[in-house]
Amino acid sequence: MSKGASQQAGSGEATLTAEELAGRIAAIASDKKAADIRVIDVRGLLSYTDFLVVCTGNTERQTKAIHDGVHEELKRGEGLIPRRVEGLRDSRWILLDYLDCICHVFTPEARSFYRLEQLWGEAPTTTVE
């Protein structure tokens, strides 16, 4: 854990490693029926985060539901809140920044347009069912 994202809100105590946080986010997204979930290990490639979780919701409503699930489960279960959230109003590309791990929730069209997996193609990637 290098950036401190996996600390309980207000306590300063680490609860999850960056890798565990990425896995937890991916699992929550899967529970919310996200499609094509990828965990991209960008340690050594980026200075501002260790993992990217990229997933797809079929509609704006589903991307919002995935965001809500990740946000609520991590807040309730781990005491974590994202440092910032972007894109919630339009819900085509929602970003939740947990510092050590950044979650990107796309609609199919937005994911096809931005193609983050291709941008980080050299990074180790795990697909989550």
Contacts in CASP RR format, 6 or more apart in sequence:
PFRMAT RR
TARGET T0000
AUTHOR 0000-0000-0000
METHOD contacts of the structure
MODEL  1
MSKGASQQAGSGEATLTAEELAGRIAAIASDKKAADIRVIDVRGLLSYTD
FLVVCTGNTERQTKAIHDGVHEELKRGEGLIPRRVEGLRDSRWILLDYLD
CICHVFTPEARSFYRLEQLWGEAPTTTVE
1 14 0 8 1.000
1 16 0 8 1.000
1 17 0 8 1.000
1 18 0 8 1.000
1 50 0 8 1.000
1 100 0 8 1.000
2 18 0 8 1.000
2 43 0 8 1.000
2 50 0 8 1.000
2 100 0 8 1.000
3 18 0 8 1.000
3 48 0 8 1.000
3 49 0 8 1.000
3 50 0 8 1.000
3 99 0 8 1.000
3 100 0 8 1.000
4 14 0 8 1.000
4 99 0 8 1.000
4 100 0 8 1.000
5 18 0 8 1.000
5 21 0 8 1.000
5 80 0 8 1.000
5 83 0 8 1.000
5 98 0 8 1.000
5 99 0 8 1.000
5 100 0 8 1.000
5 101 0 8 1.000
6 14 0 8 1.000
6 15 0 8 1.000
6 16 0 8 1.000
6 17 0 8 1.000
6 18 0 8 1.000
6 20 0 8 1.000
6 21 0 8 1.000
6 78 0 8 1.000
6 80 0 8 1.000
6 98 0 8 1.000
6 100 0 8 1.000
6 101 0 8 1.000
7 13 0 8 1.000
7 14 0 8 1.000
7 15 0 8 1.000
7 80 0 8 1.000
8 15 0 8 1.000
8 78 0 8 1.000
8 79 0 8 1.000
8 80 0 8 1.000
9 75 0 8 1.000
9 79 0 8 1.000
9 80 0 8 1.000
9 81 0 8 1.000
15 78 0 8 1.000
15 79 0 8 1.000
15 80 0 8 1.000
16 24 0 8 1.000
16 78 0 8 1.000
16 80 0 8 1.000
18 43 0 8 1.000
18 50 0 8 1.000
18 51 0 8 1.000
18 100 0 8 1.000
18 101 0 8 1.000
19 41 0 8 1.000
19 50 0 8 1.000
19 51 0 8 1.000
21 51 0 8 1.000
21 80 0 8 1.000
21 98 0 8 1.000
21 100 0 8 1.000
21 101 0 8 1.000
22 39 0 8 1.000
22 50 0 8 1.000
22 51 0 8 1.000
22 53 0 8 1.000
22 101 0 8 1.000
23 39 0 8 1.000
23 53 0 8 1.000
23 128 0 8 1.000
24 73 0 8 1.000
24 74 0 8 1.000
24 78 0 8 1.000
25 53 0 8 1.000
25 70 0 8 1.000
25 74 0 8 1.000
25 96 0 8 1.000
25 98 0 8 1.000
25 101 0 8 1.000
25 103 0 8 1.000
26 37 0 8 1.000
26 39 0 8 1.000
26 53 0 8 1.000
26 55 0 8 1.000
26 128 0 8 1.000
27 128 0 8 1.000
28 69 0 8 1.000
28 70 0 8 1.000
28 73 0 8 1.000
28 74 0 8 1.000
29 37 0 8 1.000
29 53 0 8 1.000
29 55 0 8 1.000
29 66 0 8 1.000
29 70 0 8 1.000
29 103 0 8 1.000
29 105 0 8 1.000
29 128 0 8 1.000
30 37 0 8 1.000
30 128 0 8 1.000
30 129 0 8 1.000
31 69 0 8 1.000
32 62 0 8 1.000
32 65 0 8 1.000
32 66 0 8 1.000
32 69 0 8 1.000
32 70 0 8 1.000
33 57 0 8 1.000
33 62 0 8 1.000
33 66 0 8 1.000
34 55 0 8 1.000
34 56 0 8 1.000
34 57 0 8 1.000
34 62 0 8 1.000
34 66 0 8 1.000
34 105 0 8 1.000
35 55 0 8 1.000
35 56 0 8 1.000
35 57 0 8 1.000
35 58 0 8 1.000
36 54 0 8 1.000
36 55 0 8 1.000
36 56 0 8 1.000
36 111 0 8 1.000
36 127 0 8 1.000
37 53 0 8 1.000
37 54 0 8 1.000
37 55 0 8 1.000
37 127 0 8 1.000
37 128 0 8 1.000
37 129 0 8 1.000
38 52 0 8 1.000
38 53 0 8 1.000
38 54 0 8 1.000
38 55 0 8 1.000
38 117 0 8 1.000
38 125 0 8 1.000
38 126 0 8 1.000
38 127 0 8 1.000
38 128 0 8 1.000
39 51 0 8 1.000
39 52 0 8 1.000
39 53 0 8 1.000
39 125 0 8 1.000
39 126 0 8 1.000
39 128 0 8 1.000
40 51 0 8 1.000
40 52 0 8 1.000
40 53 0 8 1.000
40 54 0 8 1.000
40 116 0 8 1.000
40 117 0 8 1.000
40 120 0 8 1.000
40 123 0 8 1.000
40 124 0 8 1.000
40 125 0 8 1.000
41 50 0 8 1.000
41 51 0 8 1.000
41 123 0 8 1.000
41 124 0 8 1.000
41 125 0 8 1.000
41 126 0 8 1.000
42 49 0 8 1.000
42 50 0 8 1.000
42 51 0 8 1.000
42 52 0 8 1.000
42 120 0 8 1.000
42 123 0 8 1.000
43 50 0 8 1.000
43 51 0 8 1.000
45 120 0 8 1.000
45 122 0 8 1.000
45 123 0 8 1.000
48 99 0 8 1.000
49 97 0 8 1.000
49 99 0 8 1.000
49 100 0 8 1.000
49 101 0 8 1.000
49 102 0 8 1.000
50 100 0 8 1.000
50 101 0 8 1.000
51 100 0 8 1.000
51 101 0 8 1.000
51 102 0 8 1.000
52 101 0 8 1.000
52 102 0 8 1.000
52 103 0 8 1.000
52 104 0 8 1.000
52 116 0 8 1.000
52 120 0 8 1.000
53 101 0 8 1.000
53 102 0 8 1.000
53 103 0 8 1.000
53 104 0 8 1.000
54 104 0 8 1.000
54 106 0 8 1.000
54 111 0 8 1.000
54 116 0 8 1.000
54 117 0 8 1.000
55 66 0 8 1.000
55 103 0 8 1.000
55 104 0 8 1.000
55 105 0 8 1.000
55 106 0 8 1.000
56 105 0 8 1.000
56 106 0 8 1.000
56 107 0 8 1.000
56 108 0 8 1.000
56 111 0 8 1.000
57 63 0 8 1.000
57 66 0 8 1.000
57 105 0 8 1.000
57 106 0 8 1.000
57 107 0 8 1.000
57 108 0 8 1.000
58 107 0 8 1.000
58 108 0 8 1.000
59 107 0 8 1.000
60 90 0 8 1.000
60 91 0 8 1.000
60 92 0 8 1.000
60 107 0 8 1.000
61 91 0 8 1.000
63 91 0 8 1.000
63 92 0 8 1.000
63 93 0 8 1.000
63 94 0 8 1.000
63 105 0 8 1.000
63 106 0 8 1.000
63 107 0 8 1.000
64 88 0 8 1.000
64 91 0 8 1.000
64 94 0 8 1.000
66 94 0 8 1.000
66 105 0 8 1.000
67 85 0 8 1.000
67 88 0 8 1.000
67 91 0 8 1.000
67 94 0 8 1.000
67 96 0 8 1.000
67 105 0 8 1.000
70 96 0 8 1.000
70 103 0 8 1.000
70 105 0 8 1.000
71 81 0 8 1.000
71 82 0 8 1.000
71 85 0 8 1.000
71 96 0 8 1.000
74 80 0 8 1.000
74 81 0 8 1.000
74 98 0 8 1.000
75 81 0 8 1.000
80 98 0 8 1.000
82 96 0 8 1.000
82 97 0 8 1.000
82 98 0 8 1.000
83 97 0 8 1.000
83 98 0 8 1.000
83 99 0 8 1.000
84 95 0 8 1.000
84 97 0 8 1.000
85 94 0 8 1.000
85 95 0 8 1.000
85 96 0 8 1.000
85 97 0 8 1.000
86 93 0 8 1.000
86 94 0 8 1.000
86 95 0 8 1.000
86 97 0 8 1.000
87 93 0 8 1.000
87 94 0 8 1.000
87 95 0 8 1.000
88 94 0 8 1.000
91 107 0 8 1.000
92 106 0 8 1.000
92 107 0 8 1.000
92 109 0 8 1.000
92 110 0 8 1.000
93 104 0 8 1.000
93 105 0 8 1.000
93 106 0 8 1.000
93 107 0 8 1.000
93 110 0 8 1.000
93 111 0 8 1.000
93 114 0 8 1.000
94 104 0 8 1.000
94 105 0 8 1.000
94 106 0 8 1.000
95 102 0 8 1.000
95 103 0 8 1.000
95 104 0 8 1.000
95 105 0 8 1.000
96 102 0 8 1.000
96 103 0 8 1.000
96 105 0 8 1.000
104 116 0 8 1.000
106 114 0 8 1.000
117 125 0 8 1.000
END
